[in-house]
Amino acid sequence: MGFSVRKDDVKCVEDIVTMRRWVCSNEGFRREIFIDMPERQRRPRVVTRTGCQMAFRAGQTVLSQMQWLPKLESMETYAEGALGYLDCAIRKDPHQFVDYQCDEENRLSNLFWADEYSRRDYTAFGEVLAFDTTYKTNKYNKPLIILLGVNHHFGSCVFGLGLLLDESVPTYCWMLTKFLK
């Protein structure tokens, strides 16, 4: 799920990137000089820009933090970052749902989240629920569970995501209980 993006704008101060903007690949419109070119040598490209206004921007603080992310090694740091991101997302959109469990050593063991659109899709198209388990392909060998279904156009709908400690029955029961909240 998602959309393709392209780099749109960058601001630099003394060769240091202070702001970067990414936009949807359909953002804006093609300039007129590229549409009507009578002396065109090649066939014109398909017009894909439809005026979409989806964009996101990262300022200097975020960019400087992003440069350090690959150097972080501890699981707790990544977990705290993920939970912090999800906490901010909930503050912006209270219809999102996030829940997690920690083990005896206060490390993240199970995480489940679903955004507003996933929850709305489940309400509309949740007659059939499928699991897609990407088993232990991440750095921490945790199964990533994708709960999905099919909409009225036979397209996939993601209803929720879970990052679990293992594939035991109690873990799946926890995730499904949180999913049905």
Secondary structure, DSSP 4 states (H G I P E B T S, - for coil): ----EEEEEEEEETTEEEEEEEEETTBS---HHHH--TT-SSPPPPP----B--EEEEEHHHHHHHHHGGG---HHHHHHHHHHHHHHHHHH-TT-EEEEEE-TTS-EEEEEEE-HHHHHHHHHHTTS-EEEEETT-STT-PPEEEEEEE-TTS-EEEEEEEE-S---HHHHHHHHHHHT-
